[in-house]
Amino acid sequence: MEDDPPPSIPSLRFDSGALAPSDRLEAWRAAIASVHDTRPHDSLSPEAVAVRTTVWNLGPVVAAHGGYSALRAERTQKVIRRSGAAGYKLHLSVSGGVVGVEAGERRQLVRPGGLIVTDLSRAGGQRSEEASETIVLYLSRPEVEALLPGAPDLHGRAVGGPLAALLRDQMTGLVRALAAPDAPAAAAAPALARATLQLFAAALSGAVPAGGEGRGAVEDALRRRITAYVEAHLLDPDLSQERLCRAFHMSRATLYRVMQPLGGVAAYAQARRLARIHAELLDPTRHHHLGRLAEEHGFASQSHMSRAYKARYGLSPSETGGGAAGLPPPGPVNDERLAYERWLRSLGG
């Protein structure tokens, strides 16, 4: 009796060619509603939209590769509130025309071979004048910020320098391997994600300080261990600076210095707790009791949680539940779409 094959890396596929022309645009808008509100370029009719894409879930990295008609896409505050996706997006233009990317005050033109980072917690958009092939990586926010502590604004930042070519090779090689008949098994996903995140951080480090030599390198490694510990014990009522000092055998002054790039222990832990609350409120399969959520996540009261939540996300917890102030995403909700949305939400905020 042969052994069962090992489980494969989870993947989803979308091919507009399998749909009736009249359904293609709305089906794609529904599929990508967690990321953008899309519409075809002015020169195309809705029936002419052509999209094929495959998405793979590697845990802290979600990879997508596909070909797309000329499209315009916006990530508005409504989309942000509706989706709950708040990681980072790394866009590689493989072929096709120039893609215009708007990210806050930054306006970038991305040519084939170009790499650009956007922050999914912030508004932006992109437009292409002709069909293109792209690779996109959605990256875990906690992982990126642990690897690039104290990173300045990455929203709309182009990736250049000597390591950009290596990052491009990593992205193209990754999707080629994932799409192959002998694709890596699910057990390989953590190593693939870790290598990709580390190369991304290295490519950015030419423009983003990642800590100096000597003590800085040690503190970067220690910061990653501390943030992993905080994440594992996030709901423990006795999680405190004193506990971390004991666990890592360090003084309060050292702990403060190590965690200062992330705003300190308390600010980091609260941001992670709010991100978990945000994800739970956006889960349509869960019943939400705000008082219970506040208590479980260590807030003094429901009002305390609501104030902190609104300061971070721009709306109250009660407005989030049920689809962001009564703004349902366009199109049908199915198992694949729910899976994709869960994958993106898991990348943190």
Contacts in CASP RR format, 6 or more apart in sequence:
PFRMAT RR
TARGET T0000
AUTHOR 0000-0000-0000
METHOD contacts of the structure
MODEL  1
MEDDPPPSIPSLRFDSGALAPSDRLEAWRAAIASVHDTRPHDSLSPEAVA
VRTTVWNLGPVVAAHGGYSALRAERTQKVIRRSGAAGYKLHLSVSGGVVG
VEAGERRQLVRPGGLIVTDLSRAGGQRSEEASETIVLYLSRPEVEALLPG
APDLHGRAVGGPLAALLRDQMTGLVRALAAPDAPAAAAAPALARATLQLF
AAALSGAVPAGGEGRGAVEDALRRRITAYVEAHLLDPDLSQERLCRAFHM
SRATLYRVMQPLGGVAAYAQARRLARIHAELLDPTRHHHLGRLAEEHGFA
SQSHMSRAYKARYGLSPSETGGGAAGLPPPGPVNDERLAYERWLRSLGG
5 185 0 8 1.000
6 185 0 8 1.000
6 186 0 8 1.000
6 187 0 8 1.000
7 185 0 8 1.000
7 186 0 8 1.000
8 183 0 8 1.000
8 185 0 8 1.000
8 186 0 8 1.000
9 56 0 8 1.000
9 57 0 8 1.000
9 58 0 8 1.000
9 178 0 8 1.000
9 183 0 8 1.000
9 184 0 8 1.000
9 185 0 8 1.000
9 186 0 8 1.000
9 188 0 8 1.000
9 189 0 8 1.000
10 56 0 8 1.000
10 57 0 8 1.000
10 186 0 8 1.000
10 339 0 8 1.000
10 343 0 8 1.000
11 54 0 8 1.000
11 55 0 8 1.000
11 56 0 8 1.000
11 57 0 8 1.000
11 178 0 8 1.000
12 54 0 8 1.000
12 55 0 8 1.000
12 336 0 8 1.000
12 339 0 8 1.000
12 340 0 8 1.000
13 52 0 8 1.000
13 53 0 8 1.000
13 54 0 8 1.000
13 55 0 8 1.000
14 27 0 8 1.000
14 28 0 8 1.000
14 31 0 8 1.000
14 51 0 8 1.000
14 52 0 8 1.000
14 53 0 8 1.000
14 54 0 8 1.000
15 51 0 8 1.000
15 52 0 8 1.000
16 24 0 8 1.000
16 27 0 8 1.000
16 28 0 8 1.000
16 49 0 8 1.000
16 50 0 8 1.000
16 51 0 8 1.000
16 52 0 8 1.000
17 24 0 8 1.000
17 50 0 8 1.000
17 52 0 8 1.000
19 27 0 8 1.000
21 47 0 8 1.000
21 48 0 8 1.000
22 46 0 8 1.000
22 47 0 8 1.000
24 46 0 8 1.000
24 47 0 8 1.000
24 49 0 8 1.000
24 50 0 8 1.000
24 51 0 8 1.000
25 39 0 8 1.000
25 40 0 8 1.000
25 46 0 8 1.000
25 47 0 8 1.000
25 49 0 8 1.000
26 46 0 8 1.000
26 330 0 8 1.000
26 331 0 8 1.000
27 331 0 8 1.000
28 38 0 8 1.000
28 49 0 8 1.000
28 51 0 8 1.000
29 37 0 8 1.000
29 38 0 8 1.000
29 39 0 8 1.000
29 330 0 8 1.000
29 331 0 8 1.000
30 329 0 8 1.000
30 330 0 8 1.000
30 331 0 8 1.000
30 332 0 8 1.000
30 333 0 8 1.000
30 337 0 8 1.000
31 336 0 8 1.000
31 337 0 8 1.000
31 340 0 8 1.000
32 38 0 8 1.000
32 73 0 8 1.000
33 79 0 8 1.000
33 82 0 8 1.000
33 83 0 8 1.000
33 329 0 8 1.000
33 330 0 8 1.000
33 331 0 8 1.000
33 337 0 8 1.000
34 83 0 8 1.000
34 84 0 8 1.000
34 85 0 8 1.000
34 329 0 8 1.000
34 340 0 8 1.000
34 341 0 8 1.000
34 344 0 8 1.000
34 345 0 8 1.000
35 73 0 8 1.000
35 75 0 8 1.000
35 79 0 8 1.000
35 83 0 8 1.000
35 85 0 8 1.000
35 89 0 8 1.000
35 120 0 8 1.000
35 344 0 8 1.000
36 73 0 8 1.000
36 74 0 8 1.000
36 75 0 8 1.000
36 79 0 8 1.000
36 125 0 8 1.000
36 126 0 8 1.000
37 73 0 8 1.000
37 74 0 8 1.000
37 75 0 8 1.000
37 76 0 8 1.000
37 78 0 8 1.000
37 79 0 8 1.000
37 330 0 8 1.000
38 71 0 8 1.000
38 72 0 8 1.000
38 73 0 8 1.000
38 74 0 8 1.000
39 71 0 8 1.000
39 72 0 8 1.000
39 73 0 8 1.000
40 46 0 8 1.000
40 48 0 8 1.000
40 49 0 8 1.000
40 69 0 8 1.000
40 70 0 8 1.000
40 71 0 8 1.000
40 72 0 8 1.000
41 69 0 8 1.000
41 70 0 8 1.000
41 71 0 8 1.000
41 72 0 8 1.000
41 127 0 8 1.000
41 128 0 8 1.000
41 129 0 8 1.000
43 70 0 8 1.000
44 69 0 8 1.000
44 70 0 8 1.000
48 69 0 8 1.000
49 69 0 8 1.000
49 71 0 8 1.000
50 67 0 8 1.000
50 68 0 8 1.000
50 69 0 8 1.000
50 131 0 8 1.000
51 66 0 8 1.000
51 67 0 8 1.000
51 68 0 8 1.000
51 69 0 8 1.000
52 66 0 8 1.000
52 67 0 8 1.000
53 64 0 8 1.000
53 65 0 8 1.000
53 66 0 8 1.000
53 67 0 8 1.000
53 68 0 8 1.000
54 64 0 8 1.000
54 65 0 8 1.000
54 66 0 8 1.000
54 175 0 8 1.000
54 178 0 8 1.000
54 179 0 8 1.000
55 62 0 8 1.000
55 63 0 8 1.000
55 64 0 8 1.000
55 340 0 8 1.000
55 343 0 8 1.000
56 62 0 8 1.000
56 63 0 8 1.000
56 64 0 8 1.000
56 175 0 8 1.000
56 178 0 8 1.000
57 189 0 8 1.000
57 343 0 8 1.000
58 189 0 8 1.000
58 190 0 8 1.000
58 192 0 8 1.000
58 193 0 8 1.000
58 196 0 8 1.000
59 140 0 8 1.000
59 189 0 8 1.000
59 190 0 8 1.000
59 193 0 8 1.000
59 343 0 8 1.000
59 346 0 8 1.000
60 139 0 8 1.000
60 140 0 8 1.000
60 143 0 8 1.000
60 193 0 8 1.000
60 194 0 8 1.000
60 197 0 8 1.000
60 347 0 8 1.000
61 137 0 8 1.000
61 138 0 8 1.000
61 139 0 8 1.000
61 140 0 8 1.000
61 192 0 8 1.000
61 193 0 8 1.000
61 196 0 8 1.000
61 197 0 8 1.000
62 137 0 8 1.000
62 138 0 8 1.000
62 343 0 8 1.000
62 344 0 8 1.000
62 347 0 8 1.000
63 135 0 8 1.000
63 136 0 8 1.000
63 137 0 8 1.000
63 138 0 8 1.000
63 171 0 8 1.000
63 174 0 8 1.000
63 175 0 8 1.000
63 178 0 8 1.000
64 134 0 8 1.000
64 135 0 8 1.000
64 136 0 8 1.000
64 137 0 8 1.000
64 138 0 8 1.000
65 133 0 8 1.000
65 134 0 8 1.000
65 135 0 8 1.000
65 136 0 8 1.000
65 175 0 8 1.000
65 179 0 8 1.000
66 133 0 8 1.000
66 134 0 8 1.000
66 135 0 8 1.000
67 131 0 8 1.000
67 132 0 8 1.000
67 133 0 8 1.000
67 134 0 8 1.000
68 128 0 8 1.000
68 131 0 8 1.000
68 132 0 8 1.000
68 133 0 8 1.000
68 134 0 8 1.000
69 131 0 8 1.000
70 128 0 8 1.000
70 129 0 8 1.000
70 130 0 8 1.000
70 131 0 8 1.000
70 132 0 8 1.000
71 127 0 8 1.000
71 128 0 8 1.000
72 126 0 8 1.000
72 127 0 8 1.000
72 128 0 8 1.000
73 125 0 8 1.000
73 126 0 8 1.000
73 127 0 8 1.000
74 123 0 8 1.000
74 124 0 8 1.000
74 125 0 8 1.000
75 118 0 8 1.000
75 120 0 8 1.000
75 122 0 8 1.000
75 123 0 8 1.000
75 124 0 8 1.000
75 125 0 8 1.000
76 123 0 8 1.000
76 124 0 8 1.000
77 123 0 8 1.000
78 324 0 8 1.000
78 327 0 8 1.000
80 86 0 8 1.000
80 120 0 8 1.000
80 121 0 8 1.000
80 122 0 8 1.000
80 123 0 8 1.000
81 313 0 8 1.000
81 314 0 8 1.000
81 315 0 8 1.000
81 319 0 8 1.000
81 320 0 8 1.000
81 323 0 8 1.000
81 324 0 8 1.000
81 325 0 8 1.000
81 327 0 8 1.000
82 323 0 8 1.000
82 324 0 8 1.000
82 327 0 8 1.000
82 328 0 8 1.000
82 329 0 8 1.000
83 282 0 8 1.000
83 329 0 8 1.000
83 341 0 8 1.000
83 344 0 8 1.000
83 345 0 8 1.000
84 278 0 8 1.000
84 279 0 8 1.000
84 282 0 8 1.000
84 344 0 8 1.000
84 345 0 8 1.000
85 120 0 8 1.000
85 138 0 8 1.000
85 341 0 8 1.000
85 344 0 8 1.000
85 345 0 8 1.000
85 347 0 8 1.000
86 120 0 8 1.000
86 121 0 8 1.000
86 141 0 8 1.000
86 275 0 8 1.000
86 278 0 8 1.000
86 345 0 8 1.000
86 347 0 8 1.000
86 348 0 8 1.000
86 349 0 8 1.000
87 119 0 8 1.000
87 120 0 8 1.000
87 121 0 8 1.000
87 138 0 8 1.000
87 139 0 8 1.000
87 140 0 8 1.000
87 141 0 8 1.000
87 144 0 8 1.000
87 344 0 8 1.000
87 347 0 8 1.000
87 348 0 8 1.000
87 349 0 8 1.000
88 117 0 8 1.000
88 118 0 8 1.000
88 119 0 8 1.000
88 120 0 8 1.000
88 138 0 8 1.000
88 139 0 8 1.000
88 141 0 8 1.000
88 144 0 8 1.000
88 154 0 8 1.000
89 117 0 8 1.000
89 118 0 8 1.000
89 119 0 8 1.000
89 120 0 8 1.000
89 136 0 8 1.000
89 137 0 8 1.000
89 138 0 8 1.000
89 139 0 8 1.000
90 115 0 8 1.000
90 116 0 8 1.000
90 117 0 8 1.000
90 136 0 8 1.000
90 137 0 8 1.000
90 138 0 8 1.000
90 139 0 8 1.000
90 159 0 8 1.000
90 171 0 8 1.000
90 200 0 8 1.000
91 99 0 8 1.000
91 101 0 8 1.000
91 110 0 8 1.000
91 115 0 8 1.000
91 116 0 8 1.000
91 117 0 8 1.000
91 118 0 8 1.000
91 126 0 8 1.000
91 134 0 8 1.000
91 135 0 8 1.000
91 136 0 8 1.000
92 113 0 8 1.000
92 114 0 8 1.000
92 115 0 8 1.000
92 134 0 8 1.000
92 135 0 8 1.000
92 136 0 8 1.000
92 168 0 8 1.000
92 171 0 8 1.000
92 172 0 8 1.000
93 99 0 8 1.000
93 110 0 8 1.000
93 111 0 8 1.000
93 112 0 8 1.000
93 113 0 8 1.000
93 114 0 8 1.000
93 132 0 8 1.000
93 133 0 8 1.000
93 134 0 8 1.000
94 112 0 8 1.000
94 113 0 8 1.000
94 132 0 8 1.000
94 133 0 8 1.000
94 134 0 8 1.000
94 135 0 8 1.000
94 172 0 8 1.000
95 112 0 8 1.000
95 132 0 8 1.000
95 133 0 8 1.000
96 112 0 8 1.000
96 128 0 8 1.000
96 130 0 8 1.000
96 131 0 8 1.000
96 132 0 8 1.000
96 133 0 8 1.000
97 111 0 8 1.000
97 112 0 8 1.000
97 128 0 8 1.000
97 129 0 8 1.000
97 130 0 8 1.000
97 132 0 8 1.000
98 109 0 8 1.000
98 110 0 8 1.000
98 111 0 8 1.000
98 128 0 8 1.000
98 129 0 8 1.000
99 109 0 8 1.000
99 110 0 8 1.000
99 126 0 8 1.000
99 127 0 8 1.000
99 128 0 8 1.000
99 132 0 8 1.000
99 134 0 8 1.000
100 107 0 8 1.000
100 108 0 8 1.000
100 109 0 8 1.000
100 110 0 8 1.000
100 126 0 8 1.000
100 127 0 8 1.000
100 128 0 8 1.000
101 107 0 8 1.000
101 108 0 8 1.000
101 109 0 8 1.000
101 110 0 8 1.000
101 116 0 8 1.000
101 118 0 8 1.000
101 124 0 8 1.000
101 125 0 8 1.000
101 126 0 8 1.000
101 156 0 8 1.000
102 124 0 8 1.000
102 125 0 8 1.000
102 126 0 8 1.000
103 118 0 8 1.000
103 119 0 8 1.000
103 122 0 8 1.000
103 124 0 8 1.000
103 125 0 8 1.000
103 155 0 8 1.000
103 156 0 8 1.000
104 122 0 8 1.000
104 123 0 8 1.000
104 124 0 8 1.000
104 155 0 8 1.000
104 156 0 8 1.000
106 155 0 8 1.000
106 156 0 8 1.000
106 157 0 8 1.000
108 116 0 8 1.000
108 156 0 8 1.000
108 158 0 8 1.000
110 116 0 8 1.000
110 158 0 8 1.000
113 168 0 8 1.000
114 158 0 8 1.000
114 159 0 8 1.000
114 164 0 8 1.000
114 168 0 8 1.000
115 158 0 8 1.000
115 159 0 8 1.000
115 160 0 8 1.000
115 164 0 8 1.000
115 167 0 8 1.000
115 168 0 8 1.000
115 203 0 8 1.000
116 156 0 8 1.000
116 157 0 8 1.000
116 158 0 8 1.000
116 159 0 8 1.000
117 154 0 8 1.000
117 155 0 8 1.000
117 156 0 8 1.000
117 157 0 8 1.000
117 158 0 8 1.000
117 159 0 8 1.000
117 204 0 8 1.000
118 124 0 8 1.000
118 125 0 8 1.000
118 154 0 8 1.000
118 155 0 8 1.000
118 156 0 8 1.000
119 153 0 8 1.000
119 154 0 8 1.000
119 155 0 8 1.000
119 156 0 8 1.000
120 138 0 8 1.000
120 344 0 8 1.000
120 347 0 8 1.000
121 141 0 8 1.000
121 349 0 8 1.000
122 155 0 8 1.000
135 171 0 8 1.000
135 172 0 8 1.000
135 175 0 8 1.000
137 171 0 8 1.000
137 196 0 8 1.000
137 200 0 8 1.000
138 343 0 8 1.000
138 344 0 8 1.000
138 347 0 8 1.000
139 197 0 8 1.000
139 200 0 8 1.000
139 347 0 8 1.000
140 197 0 8 1.000
140 346 0 8 1.000
140 347 0 8 1.000
140 348 0 8 1.000
141 275 0 8 1.000
141 347 0 8 1.000
141 348 0 8 1.000
141 349 0 8 1.000
142 227 0 8 1.000
142 231 0 8 1.000
142 272 0 8 1.000
142 348 0 8 1.000
142 349 0 8 1.000
143 197 0 8 1.000
144 151 0 8 1.000
144 154 0 8 1.000
144 197 0 8 1.000
144 200 0 8 1.000
144 201 0 8 1.000
145 151 0 8 1.000
145 262 0 8 1.000
146 223 0 8 1.000
146 224 0 8 1.000
146 227 0 8 1.000
147 197 0 8 1.000
147 198 0 8 1.000
147 200 0 8 1.000
147 201 0 8 1.000
147 210 0 8 1.000
147 220 0 8 1.000
147 224 0 8 1.000
148 154 0 8 1.000
148 201 0 8 1.000
148 204 0 8 1.000
148 205 0 8 1.000
148 208 0 8 1.000
148 210 0 8 1.000
149 210 0 8 1.000
149 211 0 8 1.000
149 220 0 8 1.000
149 223 0 8 1.000
149 261 0 8 1.000
149 262 0 8 1.000
150 209 0 8 1.000
150 261 0 8 1.000
150 262 0 8 1.000
151 204 0 8 1.000
151 208 0 8 1.000
152 208 0 8 1.000
154 204 0 8 1.000
154 208 0 8 1.000
157 204 0 8 1.000
157 207 0 8 1.000
159 167 0 8 1.000
159 203 0 8 1.000
159 204 0 8 1.000
160 203 0 8 1.000
160 207 0 8 1.000
161 203 0 8 1.000
161 206 0 8 1.000
163 199 0 8 1.000
163 202 0 8 1.000
163 203 0 8 1.000
163 206 0 8 1.000
164 203 0 8 1.000
166 199 0 8 1.000
166 203 0 8 1.000
167 199 0 8 1.000
167 200 0 8 1.000
167 203 0 8 1.000
170 195 0 8 1.000
170 196 0 8 1.000
170 199 0 8 1.000
171 196 0 8 1.000
174 192 0 8 1.000
174 196 0 8 1.000
177 183 0 8 1.000
177 184 0 8 1.000
177 192 0 8 1.000
178 184 0 8 1.000
184 192 0 8 1.000
201 210 0 8 1.000
204 210 0 8 1.000
210 220 0 8 1.000
211 217 0 8 1.000
211 219 0 8 1.000
211 220 0 8 1.000
219 257 0 8 1.000
219 258 0 8 1.000
222 248 0 8 1.000
222 258 0 8 1.000
223 258 0 8 1.000
223 259 0 8 1.000
223 261 0 8 1.000
223 262 0 8 1.000
225 248 0 8 1.000
226 244 0 8 1.000
226 248 0 8 1.000
226 255 0 8 1.000
226 258 0 8 1.000
226 259 0 8 1.000
226 265 0 8 1.000
227 262 0 8 1.000
227 268 0 8 1.000
229 244 0 8 1.000
229 247 0 8 1.000
229 248 0 8 1.000
230 239 0 8 1.000
230 244 0 8 1.000
230 265 0 8 1.000
230 268 0 8 1.000
230 269 0 8 1.000
230 272 0 8 1.000
231 272 0 8 1.000
233 239 0 8 1.000
234 269 0 8 1.000
234 272 0 8 1.000
234 273 0 8 1.000
234 276 0 8 1.000
234 297 0 8 1.000
235 273 0 8 1.000
235 296 0 8 1.000
235 297 0 8 1.000
235 298 0 8 1.000
237 298 0 8 1.000
239 269 0 8 1.000
241 252 0 8 1.000
241 255 0 8 1.000
241 265 0 8 1.000
241 266 0 8 1.000
244 250 0 8 1.000
244 255 0 8 1.000
244 265 0 8 1.000
245 251 0 8 1.000
245 252 0 8 1.000
245 255 0 8 1.000
248 255 0 8 1.000
250 258 0 8 1.000
255 265 0 8 1.000
256 264 0 8 1.000
259 265 0 8 1.000
259 268 0 8 1.000
262 268 0 8 1.000
270 308 0 8 1.000
271 312 0 8 1.000
271 349 0 8 1.000
273 297 0 8 1.000
273 298 0 8 1.000
273 299 0 8 1.000
274 297 0 8 1.000
274 308 0 8 1.000
274 309 0 8 1.000
274 312 0 8 1.000
274 313 0 8 1.000
275 348 0 8 1.000
275 349 0 8 1.000
276 297 0 8 1.000
277 293 0 8 1.000
277 297 0 8 1.000
277 305 0 8 1.000
277 309 0 8 1.000
277 317 0 8 1.000
278 309 0 8 1.000
278 313 0 8 1.000
278 320 0 8 1.000
278 349 0 8 1.000
279 345 0 8 1.000
279 346 0 8 1.000
279 348 0 8 1.000
280 286 0 8 1.000
280 288 0 8 1.000
280 293 0 8 1.000
281 288 0 8 1.000
281 293 0 8 1.000
281 317 0 8 1.000
281 320 0 8 1.000
281 321 0 8 1.000
281 322 0 8 1.000
282 320 0 8 1.000
282 321 0 8 1.000
282 322 0 8 1.000
282 323 0 8 1.000
282 341 0 8 1.000
282 345 0 8 1.000
283 342 0 8 1.000
284 322 0 8 1.000
284 333 0 8 1.000
284 338 0 8 1.000
288 317 0 8 1.000
288 321 0 8 1.000
290 302 0 8 1.000
290 305 0 8 1.000
290 306 0 8 1.000
290 317 0 8 1.000
290 318 0 8 1.000
291 302 0 8 1.000
291 305 0 8 1.000
293 305 0 8 1.000
293 317 0 8 1.000
294 301 0 8 1.000
294 302 0 8 1.000
294 304 0 8 1.000
294 305 0 8 1.000
294 306 0 8 1.000
297 305 0 8 1.000
299 305 0 8 1.000
299 308 0 8 1.000
305 317 0 8 1.000
306 316 0 8 1.000
306 317 0 8 1.000
306 318 0 8 1.000
309 316 0 8 1.000
309 317 0 8 1.000
309 320 0 8 1.000
310 316 0 8 1.000
313 320 0 8 1.000
315 324 0 8 1.000
315 325 0 8 1.000
319 325 0 8 1.000
323 329 0 8 1.000
END
